[in-house]
């Protein structure tokens, strides 16, 4: 491992964020200077919330700010209209301007938990590339910047090559994405003296394009740095579960479910996730990851609570941890468990078990719900559900007007009569 002089590169190297860097020695030297680094990461606004798969780059911005440098969160109000082809088999659905604006407003709420915004020298700022991309004169833009891009080289990048190898169409609109992203870097360099772009390793080609465009078109010294694309120890993509994406926004995923995502990580991932997704000191993490057997579960609880505290706040994280303790260690339920409201009239008439399991979000389809029941994985108020068409009715409600459906030992949903 390279011994870096700057706090920033030393930290991200020790904690496992560093994958590729265009010029690590020069960037390390820059990071020790008083002016330091101004760095951006871009996020397209394709949905109302980012998910855990985006968290690695967000944490890198946090580490950057903790080391005294300035983060820029770039919202892709302009590039979202095009769609990044990186890692995609087909073109994204084109969103309206109103859709993009609504998604952007929703996404912004998550960042304030991780970085501090303001007017200070190391305070984060949020920019929107629609400010400059929407104003481009297309012919002038192609003349001034398009000439710096070799189509031969563009065809060699994975984002393009993989789509073509799979014989999936790649529109000319999407093909322009890497030029626009490179131009973002140059524009941020002009406006904010931004000199570093970070992102996932799938963005390496796009980032290098920006570094080279800055040098060729404006004699800028720019740098690129990527983090690894994380998978779990079992090879699963971060941020995805059987029931869907692990969203950062609370209105998209209850805090209890977010806490449970981290609590249910595989044993082999505990140390790595503690380094990447919490602020705990490295010596404390070393002790936790070396726990064995049942004691390793205590480390997973620490991971869950610390990771949730960063995203949802300390109080919400403690409530989720307390709810889990009551559910699994003390045999009681309530508190922060997700609640699904069902019309009382429907419960009075009775709802088939597989249908209620689906409605509760414990399965993605009616067939999957039936398989859960046939596999004895579903319980109603701690009693196994044995028939797919068993009627669950108001008579199953407790004195608090709720019943509890469970899938296995770790997923629980309260059904409430509305």
VENGI-V853923 format. One record per residue. N is the residue number from 1. RES is the residue in one letter. PHI is phi in whole degrees, -180 to 180 (999 if undefined). Layout:
n: [N	N]
res: [RES	RES]
phi: [PHI	PHI]
This chain:
n: [1	2	3	4	5	6	7	8	9	10	11	12	13	14	15	16	17	18	19	20	21	22	23	24	25	26	27	28	29	30	31	32	33	34	35	36	37	38	39	40	41	42	43	44	45	46	47	48	49	50	51	52	53	54	55	56	57	58	59	60	61	62	63	64	65	66	67	68	69	70	71	72	73	74	75	76	77	78	79	80	81	82	83	84	85	86	87	88	89	90	91	92	93	94	95	96	97	98	99	100	101	102	103	104	105	106	107	108	109	110	111	112	113	114	115	116	117	118	119	120	121	122	123	124	125	126	127	128	129	130	131	132	133	134	135	136	137	138	139	140	141	142	143	144	145	146	147	148	149	150	151	152	153	154	155	156	157	158	159	160	161	162	163	164	165	166	167	168	169	170	171	172	173	174	175	176	177	178	179	180	181	182	183	184	185	186	187	188	189	190	191	192	193	194	195	196	197	198	199	200	201	202	203	204	205	206	207	208	209	210	211	212	213	214	215	216	217	218	219	220	221	222	223	224	225	226	227	228	229	230	231	232	233	234	235	236	237	238	239	240	241	242	243	244	245	246	247	248	249	250	251	252	253	254	255	256	257	258	259	260	261	262	263	264	265	266	267	268	269	270	271	272	273	274	275	276	277	278	279	280	281	282	283	284	285	286	287	288	289	290	291	292	293	294	295	296	297	298	299	300	301	302	303	304	305	306	307	308	309	310	311	312	313	314	315	316	317	318	319	320	321	322	323	324	325	326	327	328	329	330	331	332	333	334	335	336	337	338	339	340	341	342	343	344	345	346	347	348	349	350	351	352	353	354	355	356	357	358	359	360	361	362	363	364	365	366	367	368	369	370	371	372	373	374	375	376	377	378	379	380	381	382	383	384	385	386	387	388	389	390	391	392	393	394	395	396	397	398	399	400	401	402	403	404	405	406	407	408	409	410	411	412	413	414	415	416	417	418]
res: [X	X	X	X	X	X	X	X	X	X	X	X	X	X	X	X	X	X	X	X	X	X	X	X	X	X	X	X	X	X	X	X	X	X	X	X	X	X	X	X	X	X	X	X	X	X	X	X	X	X	X	X	X	X	X	X	X	X	X	X	X	X	X	X	X	X	X	X	X	X	X	X	X	X	X	X	X	X	X	X	X	X	X	X	X	X	X	X	X	X	X	X	X	X	X	X	X	X	X	X	X	X	X	X	X	X	X	X	X	X	X	X	X	X	X	X	X	X	X	X	X	X	X	X	X	X	X	X	X	X	X	X	X	X	X	X	X	X	X	X	X	X	X	X	X	X	X	X	X	X	X	X	X	X	X	X	X	X	X	X	X	X	X	X	X	X	X	X	X	X	X	X	X	X	X	X	X	X	X	X	X	X	X	X	X	X	X	X	X	X	X	X	X	X	X	X	X	X	X	X	X	X	X	X	X	X	X	X	X	X	X	X	X	X	X	X	X	X	X	X	X	X	X	X	X	X	X	X	X	X	X	X	X	X	X	X	X	X	X	X	X	X	X	X	X	X	X	X	X	X	X	X	X	X	X	X	X	X	X	X	X	X	X	X	X	X	X	X	X	X	X	X	X	X	X	X	X	X	X	X	X	X	X	X	X	X	X	X	X	X	X	X	X	X	X	X	X	X	X	X	X	X	X	X	X	X	X	X	X	X	X	X	X	X	X	X	X	X	X	X	X	X	X	X	X	X	X	X	X	X	X	X	X	X	X	X	X	X	X	X	X	X	X	X	X	X	X	X	X	X	X	X	X	X	X	X	X	X	X	X	X	X	X	X	X	X	X	X	X	X	X	X	X	X	X	X	X	X	X	X	X	X	X	X	X	X	X	X	X	X	X	X	X	X	X	X	X	X	X	X	X	X	X	X	X	X	X	X	X	X	X	X	X	X	X	X	X	X]
phi: [999	-64	-93	-85	-87	-83	-60	-63	-69	-64	-66	-70	-72	-66	-93	95	-86	-80	-119	-136	-148	-68	-155	-60	-67	-67	-66	-62	-64	-62	-70	-94	-84	-57	-68	65	-114	-115	-130	-124	-129	-101	-136	-76	-104	-82	-150	-77	-151	-80	-128	-59	-63	-88	-67	-62	-70	-65	-66	-65	-63	-63	-61	-59	-67	-61	-88	95	-104	-106	-92	-120	-94	-97	-88	-87	-61	-92	-69	-63	-70	-100	97	-78	-78	-58	72	-112	-86	-148	-68	-73	-66	-74	-98	-78	-60	-66	-61	-63	-62	-66	-63	-62	-62	-73	-65	-55	-63	-72	-70	-65	-75	-102	-132	-96	-96	165	-107	-74	-62	-112	-74	-73	-126	-116	-118	-132	-70	-64	-59	-108	-69	-68	-97	-65	-91	-57	-65	-62	-63	-62	-64	-80	-119	-62	-68	-86	-114	-91	-62	-58	-71	-60	-69	-85	-73	-56	-58	-93	-60	-65	-65	-70	-62	-87	56	-98	-66	-123	-74	-62	-58	-67	-61	-75	-57	-65	-69	-65	-66	-62	-66	-53	-62	-64	-65	-67	-63	-69	-79	-126	57	-70	-126	-142	-117	-119	180	-72	-64	-70	-96	-55	-61	-64	-66	-61	-56	-66	-59	-72	-65	-61	-69	-76	-94	-141	54	-93	-99	-116	-134	-129	-147	-123	-104	-69	-79	-80	-126	-73	-58	-87	91	-85	-71	-64	91	-121	-132	-61	-96	129	-72	-95	-76	-80	-75	-67	-73	-102	-153	-58	-59	-61	-67	-64	-61	-64	-57	-74	-63	-93	-66	-75	-54	-69	-96	-58	-61	-61	-68	-62	-69	-83	-117	-134	-99	-61	-62	-62	-68	-68	-62	-60	-67	-67	-73	-92	-67	-121	59	-64	-65	-64	-63	-65	-65	-65	-67	-63	-57	-60	-70	-69	-66	-70	-61	-65	-87	-120	101	-62	-62	-64	-66	-66	-64	-63	-64	-68	-62	-64	-63	-64	-70	-100	-106	-114	78	-112	-131	143	63	-94	-62	-62	-120	-115	-90	-129	-57	-59	-59	-67	-68	-60	-78	95	-122	-61	-56	-63	-69	-73	-60	-65	-63	-77	84	-89	-154	-95	-155	-62	-63	-66	-61	-63	-65	-58	-69	-63	-88	59	-97	-107	-125	-113	51	75	-108	-58	-91	-105	-120	-61	-101	-54	-83	-103	-134	-61	-68	-88	-72	-82	-66	-90	78	-132	-130	-121	-106	-129	-113	66	-96	-118	-115	-135	-135	-93	-100	-119	-74	-103]
